[in-house]
Amino acid sequence: MSSITITTQSFGAVNSTVTGQAPATIVLELGTPGPQGEQGIQGPIGQTGATGPASAWGTIPGTLSAQTDLQNALDAKLGTSTAASTYYLQTNPAGYITSSALSPYETSAHAASTYAPLVSPSLSGTPLAPTATSGDNSTQIATTAFVQGAIIAGSAHAETLQATVRNSTGSTLAPFTVVYINGATGNKATVAKAQANAEATSAGTYAVTESSIANNADGNVIAAGVLSNIDTSAFADGDKLYLSPTVAGGVTTTKPSAPNHLVYVGVVTRSHPTQGTVSVRIQNGYELEELHNVAITSPATLDLLAYDSSTSLWKNQTFSMLGLETSAHASSTYYLASNPSSYITASALSPYLTSATAASTYQTITGMSSYLTTASAASTYAPLSSPSLTGTPLSTTAVANTNTTQIATTAFVVGQAGSATPLVDGTAAVGTSLRYARQDHVHPTDTSRAPLASPTFTGTPAAPTATAGTNTTQLATTAFVTAAVPAFETPFNTAKLTSTTTANNPKSLLGVIFSDKGIIVPMNSSFVTATSGGTASLYYGALLAYTPATGAGYGGAYYSIDGYSNGNTLNNFIDWSKTMGFSCVAIRGNTGFPSGITIRITLGKGVSGGTLTSKGVGLDIVSGQTYVKILTHNGTSLTTTDSTYPLATNLTSNYVHQMSVISYGNGTAELFVDGVSYGTASGAPTTAGTAGYTRFSMEHYADGSQPNGILGAQFQVPKVITSL
C-alpha cells in the first residue's frame, strides 16, 4: 500500500502532522480551552503582510477507509478568522495585551509632551488647520486664509450696512418691509412693522428687510445702502420714499405731515418689477421736544415757546408767565372799548388834532393877520406862472455849469466863458463842455498833421490808388506799384529766360545761374575715382556710380577745381568767404530708391569716401528719410540740416533732378532743386579752405541692407561756380 502524509494547517491551537500507511485512521484531538480572559483594547489594523508560501501537505501513513472520512475530519476544524475571534493564543492564554500590540499607541507621558490636549490647548510654532468654507459661522477654527477672505468679502460690501434681526411680529415679513426695533432676544434685536401714524411705531424706524423673514426666525435687514432685486414697478426712478402712515411696513412718495410722523426711507434708483433697487438711508423726523435746545414741561393749550437766556433753552410758557393779557382776563378786568361809562372814546376823537399837533402844524388866527389877502398879493407880487417882471429883477447866481431851470443871472452867463486854450483841429465832435469860446480865440498849430510842403510821414501813410498807367505827380501806392511791376516768373520759366513781361525771382535766377551759367568742370579733367566694393566710371560724358551687389560699400568720382575762379588761380584751396556752389543732374534708374542707399554730392572734400571732414557744403539723399539733407562744415564741425524737399513724393524710380547747393560766404548755405529753393542751413564755411580739399565729389553708397544686386546712379553736367 502507498504511504500518505497529511499535514494540517494551523487552526486555532491545533498544529499537527499525521504520518502512516493507508488505509489508516486519523484521530485529531483538541486540548481543553483555558479560562476566558478580559477583552483587550482593539489594536490598530496593521499593514498587510507579504503573501506567505503555499501550504504544504504532509503524508498520512495507513489506509483511509474513504475520502469522506478525511473531509469530515477537516470540516471539524475551526476557520482562522473564527478561531482568532473566539480563542486566545496559546502564547497568551490569559488574553493580556502584549507589548507588541501596544507598540502603535502613545504613553501618557509621551503624548502630553508631544500633542495638544483637546481642552484649552496651548499651541506653538505655526499650527495649521483646514480652512472653513467662506461664510461659515460655527466653532470651527478660523485660519488666516478664512479671516483674510472674510475681510475681503466685507470690504466688497462696505457700501451696504446690513444687520441680522429676529422677526417677532407673529407672521412672515415680506422683502422691502420697513421695520423698527421693538425689543431684543438672543443677542439680536427684534423688529416689527413700522408705521408713521404714531410715535411708538415710527421713532425707532431702523431698516428695511432684504428678503422674507419667517416668524420667530432670523433674517437680514439693510439700515443703509442698496436694496436690490425687489419690486419697485409702482415707483419711478428718483422717487423719494417715506414711511407710510396708513400701511404698516409700507412706503409712500407723499411726504407725511402732522399729526403723522415724517420718516425718510430712501430713493428709488431703478424701477423694475423684479430687479428694482432702492438706496436706503433711514432719517427719522424730530418732535419739537426732541430738539437739544428745547425744554418742554407739561405743555398746555395756548402755551407759547419763549427763549430763556439764563439756560440758553426754549421753554413753554403761559400767557401770565410772559405778562401777556388773555381775552378772558381782559373782559373780566377792564371796560370794553365801547365805553360803557359814556366817556369819549379814542375812535371818536380820531378826526381831531391834539393841541401839540395843531401848534406844530398850523398857524393861529392872530398869526394870520400879517399875511396878504389874495387881491393884495395879485397887485403886489408876480405870479409863479409866466410872471412879467419890470425894473431890474434880481436873482441868486447859480453855481458855474449849472444846467437846470434856475434863472441865469448876467453874472452866471459871463462866468460860463471858457478859460482853456482852444483845441487844435481834430476829429469832429459835438463836445460835452458847458463853457463857450470867446470871440477872439486862436487855435494853435496842429503838429499832428503833415504840412502841405515837404511833409514827412510816419507809420503807414495811405492814399488813393491811381488808375493803372497814370504818369503824373500823384502819389503811387503799393497797390499801384504792384499792379505796374510785372509778376515774378515761375522757376520753370526763369530757366528759359524768355519772358519779357514778368520779372525773375532773384533766388530762382541764382538757381538758373548754377544750372546753366556756372563754370563747367570738364568730365575728363582732373577726374579720379574712389571705390569700396562699388565702381565708378565715365560713360558718354556721364558719371556712373554703382554700389556693391551685397554688403556695404560705395562708388564715387572726384573732380579737382584748382585754377577755376573766373580765371583766378585758387592756389589749391577754395575761398569760402565768397559765394560758392555746385550743380549737377542726378538720375536714378527704374530700381526706384530702395533701403540702405545714400547719394552724396559735396564740394570741399579730398579723394576719399565718407561725409565732409573739412570746410565745404553738400547734400545727402538718404532712403527712408523724410527730406533731402543739407551738409555744411565750417572747418570744426559738421552740421546736417533737413531741407523742405520731400523724398517720398519726389525721389521715385526714374527721377531726374538738378540738385544745387550755394554757400553765400556768410555761414549760410541754400539748397535748390530744379531752380527752386528748398531751405537754408547754418554752419557753412566763411574763410579759406584747407589746401588739397578742393574736390567736387559725387558718390553712391550702400550700407549693406539694400536688396541684393548692383544699384546704379548717374550724374550728368557737373558744374561749379567759384565766385559771383
C-alpha positions in Angstrom: 0.0 0.0 0.0 1.2 3.5 -0.7 2.3 5.9 2.0 0.2 9.1 2.6 1.3 12.0 4.7 -1.2 14.8 5.6 -0.2 17.9 7.5 -3.0 20.2 8.7 -2.7 23.9 8.6 -2.9 25.9 11.8 -6.5 26.2 13.0 -6.5 28.0 16.4 -4.3 26.0 18.8 -4.1 22.9 16.5 -1.0 22.3 14.5 -0.1 18.6 13.9 1.3 16.2 11.3 0.0 12.7 10.8 2.1 10.1 9.0 1.1 6.5 8.2 0.3 3.8 5.6 -3.1 3.8 4.0 -5.6 2.7 5.0 -5.3 4.4 8.4 -7.4 6.0 11.0 -6.8 9.7 11.7 -7.5 10.9 15.3 -7.4 14.6 16.0 -7.9 15.9 19.5 -8.2 19.4 20.8 -6.9 20.4 24.2 -9.1 21.8 26.9 -9.7 25.5 26.4 -8.2 27.8 29.0 -10.3 30.3 31.0 -11.8 33.3 29.2 -9.5 36.4 29.7 -10.6 40.0 29.7 -11.0 41.5 26.3 -8.2 43.8 25.4 -8.3 47.2 23.7 -8.8 46.9 20.0 -5.5 47.5 18.4 -5.0 49.3 15.1 -5.1 47.3 11.9 -1.6 46.7 10.8 -0.2 46.8 7.3 -1.0 43.9 5.1 1.9 41.5 5.2 3.6 39.8 2.3 2.0 36.7 0.9 3.3 33.6 2.6 4.4 30.3 1.0 1.8 27.9 -0.3 0.6 25.3 2.3 2.4 22.0 2.1 0.5 18.8 2.7 2.2 16.1 4.7 1.8 12.4 4.3 -0.6 10.2 6.3 0.6 6.6 6.7 -2.0 4.0 6.8 -5.2 3.3 4.9 -8.1 5.7 4.7 -11.4 3.9 4.6 -12.9 6.6 2.4 -12.0 10.1 1.3 -15.1 11.4 3.1 -13.5 10.5 6.4 -10.7 13.0 5.7 -13.2 15.6 4.6 -15.3 15.2 7.7 -12.2 15.5 9.9 -11.1 18.6 8.2 -14.6 20.1 8.4 -14.5 19.7 12.1 -11.6 22.2 12.3 -12.3 26.0 13.0 -11.6 28.6 10.4 -8.7 31.0 11.0 -11.0 34.1 11.5 -13.4 32.2 13.8 -10.5 30.8 15.9 -8.9 34.3 16.2 -12.1 35.9 17.4 -13.1 33.1 19.8 -9.9 31.8 21.5 -6.7 33.2 23.0 -3.4 32.3 21.6 -1.5 29.5 23.4 1.3 32.0 23.8 -1.1 34.3 25.8 -3.7 32.0 27.4 -4.8 34.8 29.8 -5.6 37.2 27.0 -3.4 40.0 28.2 -2.4 42.9 25.9 1.1 42.3 24.7 3.8 45.0 24.3 3.8 44.4 20.6 0.1 45.0 20.5 0.6 48.3 22.3 3.5 49.5 20.1 1.3 51.6 17.9 -0.1 53.5 20.9 1.4 56.5 22.9 2.2 56.6 26.5 0.6 59.3 28.6 3.9 61.0 29.3 5.0 61.0 25.6 1.5 62.2 24.5 1.5 65.0 27.0 4.9 66.3 25.8 4.1 65.8 22.1 0.4 66.5 21.5 -2.0 69.3 22.5 -4.9 68.4 24.8 -8.5 68.7 23.4 -9.4 71.1 26.2 -7.7 74.5 26.1 -4.7 73.5 24.1 -1.6 75.8 24.1 -0.2 75.5 20.6 3.2 76.7 19.5 5.1 77.1 16.3 2.9 77.5 13.2 -0.3 75.5 13.9 -2.2 74.6 10.7 -5.9 73.7 10.3 -8.4 73.2 7.4 -9.8 76.5 6.1 -13.5 76.7 6.7 -15.9 77.5 3.8 -16.4 81.2 3.2 -19.4 82.4 5.3 -19.1 79.6 7.9 -20.4 80.7 11.3 -19.5 77.9 13.7 -16.9 76.8 16.3 -14.6 75.6 13.6 -11.1 77.1 13.8 -10.7 80.2 11.6 -7.4 80.1 9.7 -5.7 83.2 8.4 -6.9 82.4 4.9 -10.5 82.3 6.2 -10.1 85.7 8.0 -8.5 87.4 5.0 -11.3 86.1 2.8 -13.9 87.4 5.2 -12.2 90.8 5.3 -12.1 91.0 1.5 -15.7 89.9 1.3 -16.6 92.5 3.9 -14.8 95.2 2.1 -16.6 94.4 -1.1 -20.0 95.0 0.7 -18.9 98.0 2.7 -21.3 100.2 0.7 -24.2 98.4 2.5 -24.9 98.5 6.3 -26.5 95.2 7.0 -27.7 93.6 10.3 -29.3 90.3 11.4 -32.6 90.7 13.4 -35.4 88.4 14.8 -38.9 88.6 13.4 -41.3 88.8 16.4 -44.4 90.0 14.6 -46.3 86.7 14.5 -46.2 86.5 10.7 -43.7 86.5 7.9 -42.1 89.8 7.0 -42.0 90.3 3.2 -39.0 91.8 1.4 -38.8 95.6 1.3 -40.8 95.9 4.6 -39.8 98.9 6.8 -39.2 97.8 10.4 -38.5 99.3 13.8 -36.8 97.8 16.8 -39.3 96.7 19.5 -37.0 94.6 21.7 -34.2 92.1 21.8 -33.6 88.3 22.2 -30.6 86.0 21.8 -28.2 88.9 21.3 -30.3 90.1 18.3 -32.8 93.0 18.0 -36.4 92.0 17.4 -38.3 94.0 14.9 -41.9 94.8 13.9 -43.5 96.7 11.0 -43.0 100.5 11.3 -45.9 103.0 10.6 -45.8 106.8 10.5 -49.1 107.3 12.3 -47.7 107.0 15.8 -44.6 107.9 17.8 -44.1 104.4 19.1 -44.0 102.8 15.6 -42.0 105.5 13.8 -39.4 107.0 16.2 -37.4 103.7 16.2 -37.6 103.1 12.5 -34.4 101.0 11.9 -34.1 99.4 8.5 -35.7 97.6 5.5 -35.9 93.8 5.2 -33.6 92.4 2.5 -35.7 89.2 1.9 -38.6 87.3 3.5 -38.1 86.6 7.3 -40.4 83.9 8.8 -42.0 84.5 12.2 -39.5 83.8 15.1 -36.7 83.4 12.5 -33.6 85.5 11.9 -33.0 87.5 8.8 -31.1 90.3 7.3 -32.1 94.0 7.1 -30.4 96.9 5.4 -30.1 100.1 7.5 -28.1 102.0 4.9 -27.0 101.1 1.4 -28.5 99.5 -1.7 -31.5 97.1 -1.5 -31.7 95.1 -4.7 -33.9 92.6 -6.6 -37.2 93.9 -5.3 -40.5 95.1 -7.0 -40.3 98.9 -7.5 -42.5 99.0 -10.5 -45.0 101.2 -8.6 -42.4 103.9 -8.5 -40.3 105.9 -10.9 -36.6 106.3 -10.9 -35.6 109.1 -8.5 -38.8 108.9 -6.4 -38.2 109.8 -2.7 -39.8 107.2 -0.3 -41.3 108.0 3.1 -42.7 105.7 5.8 -46.4 105.2 5.2 -48.8 106.4 7.9 -51.6 104.2 6.5 -49.8 100.9 5.6 -47.7 99.2 8.3 -44.2 98.5 7.0 -45.1 100.2 3.7 -43.7 103.3 1.9 -45.2 106.3 0.1 -44.0 109.0 -2.2 -46.3 111.5 -0.4 -44.4 113.4 2.3 -46.4 112.9 5.6 -47.4 115.9 7.6 -48.6 116.4 11.2 -50.1 114.7 13.0 -48.4 111.9 11.1 -44.6 111.4 11.6 -42.0 112.2 8.9 -39.5 109.3 8.4 -37.4 109.4 5.2 -36.6 105.9 3.9 -34.6 106.3 0.7 -34.8 106.9 -3.0 -35.7 104.6 -5.9 -32.6 104.1 -8.1 -34.2 101.6 -10.5 -37.9 101.0 -11.3 -38.4 97.3 -12.2 -40.9 94.5 -11.2 -38.2 92.1 -10.1 -34.8 93.8 -10.3 -35.7 97.1 -8.7 -33.2 98.9 -6.4 -33.6 101.4 -3.6 -30.8 103.4 -2.0 -31.8 103.1 1.7 -31.0 105.9 4.2 -33.3 106.0 7.2 -33.8 109.5 8.6 -36.3 110.0 11.4 -38.1 113.3 11.8 -38.0 115.1 15.2 -40.7 116.2 17.6 -40.3 119.7 18.9 -39.4 118.5 22.4 -36.7 116.2 20.9 -34.6 119.2 19.8 -31.5 119.6 22.0 -32.1 123.2 22.9 -35.9 122.9 23.6 -37.2 122.0 27.1 -41.0 121.3 27.1 -42.5 120.6 30.5 -46.2 119.7 30.9 -47.4 121.5 27.8 -50.9 123.0 27.9 -53.3 124.6 25.4 -52.2 128.1 24.2 -48.7 127.7 25.7 -46.1 129.8 23.9 -42.5 129.0 23.1 -40.1 131.6 24.6 -36.3 131.8 24.9 -34.7 131.7 28.3 -31.3 133.4 28.1 -30.2 132.2 31.5 -30.4 128.5 30.4 -30.0 129.0 26.7 -33.1 126.9 26.2 -36.5 127.4 24.5 -39.3 126.7 27.0 -43.1 126.5 27.0 -44.6 129.5 28.9 -48.1 130.5 29.7 -49.6 134.0 28.9 -49.4 135.0 32.5 -45.8 133.9 32.9 -44.9 136.1 29.9 -47.0 139.1 31.2 -49.5 138.8 28.3 -53.2 139.5 28.6 -55.8 137.0 27.6 -59.2 137.9 26.3 -60.8 136.2 29.2 -58.8 138.1 31.8 -59.2 141.4 30.0 -63.0 141.0 29.7 -63.3 140.5 33.5 -60.9 143.2 34.4 -61.3 146.2 32.0 -64.1 148.2 30.5 -64.8 147.4 26.8 -63.8 149.8 24.1 -67.5 150.7 23.6 -67.1 152.9 26.7 -70.0 151.8 29.0 -69.3 154.9 31.2 -70.0 157.3 28.3 -66.5 158.7 28.1 -65.3 159.9 24.7 -63.7 157.0 23.0 -60.4 157.2 21.2 -62.0 156.3 17.9 -64.5 159.2 18.3 -61.5 161.6 18.7 -59.5 160.3 15.8 -60.6 163.0 13.3 -59.3 165.7 15.6 -55.8 167.1 16.2 -54.3 167.3 19.6 -53.0 170.7 20.8 -49.4 169.8 20.3 -50.0 168.6 16.8 -52.0 171.7 15.8 -49.5 174.1 17.3 -46.7 172.5 15.3 -48.6 172.2 12.1 -50.9 175.2 11.6 -50.9 179.0 12.1 -53.2 180.7 14.7 -55.8 183.3 13.6 -53.8 186.0 15.3 -50.7 185.0 13.4 -52.6 185.1 10.1 -53.1 188.9 10.4 -49.6 189.5 9.0 -50.5 187.7 5.7 -51.8 189.4 2.5 -55.2 188.7 1.0 -55.4 187.2 -2.5 -56.3 190.6 -4.1 -53.5 192.4 -2.3 -51.0 189.7 -3.3 -52.0 189.8 -7.1 -51.4 193.6 -7.3 -48.1 193.5 -5.4 -46.3 190.3 -6.4 -45.5 188.4 -9.6 -47.3 185.2 -10.2 -45.4 181.9 -10.2 -46.6 181.1 -13.7 -45.4 183.4 -16.6 -44.5 186.4 -14.5 -44.0 189.8 -16.3 -41.2 191.5 -14.3 -40.3 195.1 -14.6 -37.4 197.3 -13.4 -34.2 195.3 -12.7 -35.2 191.9 -11.4 -32.5 190.2 -9.4 -31.9 186.6 -8.6 -29.4 184.3 -7.0 -26.5 183.5 -9.3 -26.3 179.8 -9.9 -23.1 177.8 -9.5 -20.9 177.6 -12.7 -22.0 174.8 -15.1 -25.5 174.5 -13.5 -27.8 173.1 -16.1 -31.4 173.3 -14.7 -34.4 175.6 -15.0 -32.9 178.0 -12.4 -32.8 181.7 -13.6 -29.4 182.6 -15.1 -28.1 185.9 -14.0 -25.7 188.0 -16.0 -23.0 187.0 -13.6 -23.7 183.3 -14.4 -23.6 183.9 -18.2 -20.3 185.8 -18.1 -18.8 183.1 -15.8 -19.5 180.4 -18.3 -16.9 181.7 -20.7 -14.1 179.1 -21.3 -10.6 179.7 -19.9 -8.8 176.8 -21.6 -6.7 177.2 -24.8 -8.7 176.2 -27.9 -8.0 172.7 -29.2 -6.3 172.1 -32.5 -8.4 170.7 -35.3 -9.1 167.0 -34.9 -11.9 164.6 -35.3 -15.3 166.4 -35.4 -17.2 166.0 -32.2 -20.2 167.8 -30.6 -18.5 168.1 -27.3 -19.9 167.9 -23.7 -18.4 171.1 -22.1 -20.9 173.8 -20.9 -18.3 176.5 -21.4 -18.4 178.7 -24.5 -15.4 180.1 -26.6 -14.6 183.8 -26.7 -14.9 185.7 -30.0 -11.1 186.4 -30.2 -9.9 182.9 -29.5 -7.0 181.5 -31.7 -6.3 177.8 -32.4 -2.6 176.6 -32.1 -0.8 174.9 -34.9 -1.8 171.2 -35.3 1.6 169.4 -35.1 -0.1 166.0 -35.5 -0.8 166.8 -39.2 1.8 166.9 -42.0 2.4 170.3 -43.7 1.5 170.7 -47.4 5.1 171.5 -48.3 7.6 168.7 -47.9 5.7 166.5 -45.4 7.5 163.7 -43.5 5.1 160.9 -42.9 5.4 158.1 -40.3 3.5 155.0 -39.6 1.7 153.5 -42.6 0.5 156.5 -44.7 -2.4 155.7 -47.0 -3.5 157.4 -50.2 -5.9 156.8 -53.1 -4.5 154.4 -55.6 -4.1 156.0 -59.1 -5.5 154.4 -62.2 -3.2 152.0 -63.9 -1.0 153.7 -66.4 -1.1 157.1 -64.6 2.1 159.1 -65.1 1.8 162.2 -63.0 3.0 163.6 -59.7 0.2 161.8 -57.9 1.3 159.6 -55.1 1.9 155.9 -56.1 0.6 153.5 -53.5 1.9 149.9 -53.1 -1.2 148.7 -54.9 -0.4 150.9 -57.9 3.3 149.8 -57.9 2.4 146.1 -57.6 0.0 146.4 -60.5 2.6 148.3 -62.6 5.6 145.9 -61.8 5.4 142.6 -63.7 4.9 139.4 -61.6 7.7 137.1 -60.7 8.4 134.4 -63.2 8.0 130.7 -62.2 11.3 128.8 -61.7 10.5 126.8 -64.8 10.1 130.0 -67.0 13.0 131.6 -65.3 15.2 128.8 -66.5 14.1 129.6 -70.1 15.0 133.3 -69.8 12.4 134.1 -72.5 9.7 136.2 -70.8 9.6 140.0 -71.5 6.5 140.8 -69.3 7.4 139.2 -65.9 10.3 139.7 -63.5 12.7 137.0 -62.4 12.8 136.0 -58.7 16.4 136.5 -57.5 16.6 133.1 -55.9 15.2 131.4 -59.0 17.6 133.3 -61.1 20.5 132.3 -58.9 19.4 128.7 -59.3 19.5 129.2 -63.1 22.9 130.6 -62.9 24.1 127.5 -61.2 22.2 125.3 -63.6 23.2 126.9 -66.9 25.7 129.7 -66.3 28.2 128.2 -63.9 31.8 127.2 -64.8 31.6 123.6 -66.2 34.3 121.3 -64.9 35.3 119.1 -67.9 34.4 115.4 -67.2 37.8 114.3 -68.3 39.8 117.0 -66.5 41.3 116.1 -63.1 38.9 113.2 -62.8 39.6 110.4 -60.3 37.5 107.7 -58.7 37.4 106.1 -55.3 35.5 103.0 -54.5 34.9 100.4 -51.8 33.2 97.4 -53.2 31.4 99.6 -55.8 32.5 101.0 -59.1 32.6 104.4 -60.9 33.3 105.3 -64.5 32.6 107.7 -67.3 30.1 106.7 -69.9 29.5 109.1 -72.8 30.2 112.1 -70.7 28.2 111.0 -67.7 29.4 109.6 -64.4 28.1 106.1 -63.5 28.5 105.1 -59.8 27.5 101.6 -58.6 27.1 100.1 -55.2 28.3 96.5 -54.4 25.9 93.7 -55.2 25.8 92.8 -51.5 27.3 94.4 -48.3 28.4 97.9 -47.5 30.4 100.0 -50.0 30.4 102.9 -52.5 31.5 104.2 -55.8 32.3 107.8 -56.4 34.0 110.3 -58.7 36.1 113.4 -57.7 36.9 116.5 -59.7 39.6 118.9 -58.8 38.6 122.6 -59.3 42.1 124.1 -58.8 42.5 127.2 -61.0 38.8 127.8 -61.8 37.8 131.0 -60.2 36.7 133.2 -63.0 40.3 133.0 -64.4 41.9 133.4 -61.0 44.1 130.6 -59.6 42.9 129.3 -56.2 46.3 128.1 -55.1 44.9 124.6 -54.2 42.2 125.8 -51.8 38.7 127.3 -52.0 38.0 130.8 -50.8 34.8 130.3 -48.8 34.4 134.0 -48.0 32.9 134.3 -51.5 29.7 132.9 -52.9 30.5 129.3 -53.9 28.3 126.5 -55.2 27.8 123.4 -57.4 25.2 121.9 -59.5 24.6 118.5 -61.3 21.8 116.4 -62.6 21.3 113.2 -60.5 19.5 110.3 -62.3 18.2 107.1 -60.7 17.1 104.1 -62.8 13.9 102.1 -62.6 15.1 100.4 -59.5 13.5 103.1 -57.5 15.1 104.2 -54.2 15.5 101.1 -52.1 16.5 101.0 -48.4 20.1 101.3 -47.4 21.1 103.8 -50.2 22.7 107.2 -49.9 23.5 109.6 -52.7 26.0 112.3 -51.6 27.2 115.4 -53.6 29.8 117.7 -51.9 32.2 120.5 -52.6 35.3 120.7 -50.4 36.5 117.1 -49.9 39.6 115.1 -50.8 39.6 111.9 -52.7 38.0 109.6 -50.2 34.6 108.2 -49.2 32.5 109.4 -46.3 31.0 112.7 -45.4 32.6 116.1 -45.1 35.5 116.3 -42.7 36.8 119.7 -43.8 35.3 123.1 -44.9 32.7 122.5 -47.5 29.0 122.2 -48.4 26.9 119.4 -49.9 23.7 117.4 -49.8 22.6 113.8 -48.8 19.8 111.9 -50.3 19.1 109.0 -47.9 16.5 106.4 -48.5 14.0 106.1 -45.7 14.5 109.8 -44.6 11.7 112.4 -45.0 13.7 115.3 -46.6 16.9 115.9 -48.6 19.6 116.9 -46.1 21.9 120.0 -46.5 25.5 119.4 -45.3 27.7 122.2 -44.0 31.2 122.1 -42.4 32.8 125.2 -41.0 36.2 123.5 -40.5 35.4 122.5 -36.9 32.1 120.5 -37.0 29.7 119.1 -39.5 26.1 120.3 -39.4 23.3 118.3 -41.0 20.0 120.2 -41.7 16.7 118.9 -43.1 15.6 120.9 -46.2 11.9 121.2 -47.2 12.3 119.0 -50.3 10.3 115.8 -49.5 11.8 112.4 -50.6 8.7 110.3 -50.5 6.8 112.4 -53.2 9.7 113.3 -55.4 12.6 110.7 -55.4 10.8 107.8 -57.1 12.1 105.5 -59.8 13.4 107.1 -63.0 13.7 110.5 -61.4 15.9 113.2 -62.9 16.5 116.3 -60.8 19.0 119.1 -61.0 20.5 119.5 -57.5 22.4 122.7 -56.4 23.9 124.0 -53.2 25.1 127.6 -52.8 27.3 128.9 -49.9 27.0 132.7 -49.6 30.2 133.3 -47.7 28.4 134.4 -44.5 27.9 131.0 -42.9 24.6 130.2 -44.7 24.1 127.6 -47.5 20.9 127.1 -49.6 19.5 124.1 -51.5 18.0 124.4 -55.0 16.2 121.6 -56.8 15.4 122.3 -60.4 16.0 126.0 -59.7 13.6 126.2 -56.7 14.8 127.0 -53.2 14.1 124.3 -50.6 15.6 125.8 -47.4 18.8 127.1 -45.9 21.3 125.8 -43.3 23.8 127.4 -41.0 27.3 126.2 -40.3 28.8 126.9 -43.8 32.5 127.9 -44.0 33.3 131.7 -44.2 37.1 131.6 -44.7 39.7 130.0 -46.9 39.5 126.2 -47.1 42.1 123.6 -46.4 44.7 123.0 -49.1 44.1 119.9 -51.1 40.3 119.7 -50.1 39.1 121.2 -53.4 37.2 118.2 -54.9 33.7 118.3 -56.3 32.5 114.7 -55.4 29.5 112.6 -56.5 29.1 109.3 -54.5 26.7 106.4 -54.4 26.7 104.5 -51.0 25.1 101.3 -49.7 25.0 100.3 -46.0 24.5 96.6 -46.6 20.8 96.4 -46.0 20.0 97.2 -49.7 18.4 94.5 -51.9 20.8 92.1 -53.5 22.2 93.2 -56.8 24.2 96.2 -58.1 22.4 99.5 -57.9 23.5 102.4 -60.1 23.2 106.2 -60.0 24.1 108.6 -62.9 25.4 112.1 -62.5 25.4 114.5 -65.5 26.6 118.1 -66.3 28.5 118.7 -63.1 29.2 122.4 -62.6 31.0 124.6 -60.1 30.8 128.3 -59.7 33.7 129.7 -57.6 32.7 133.3 -57.3 29.8 135.5 -58.3 
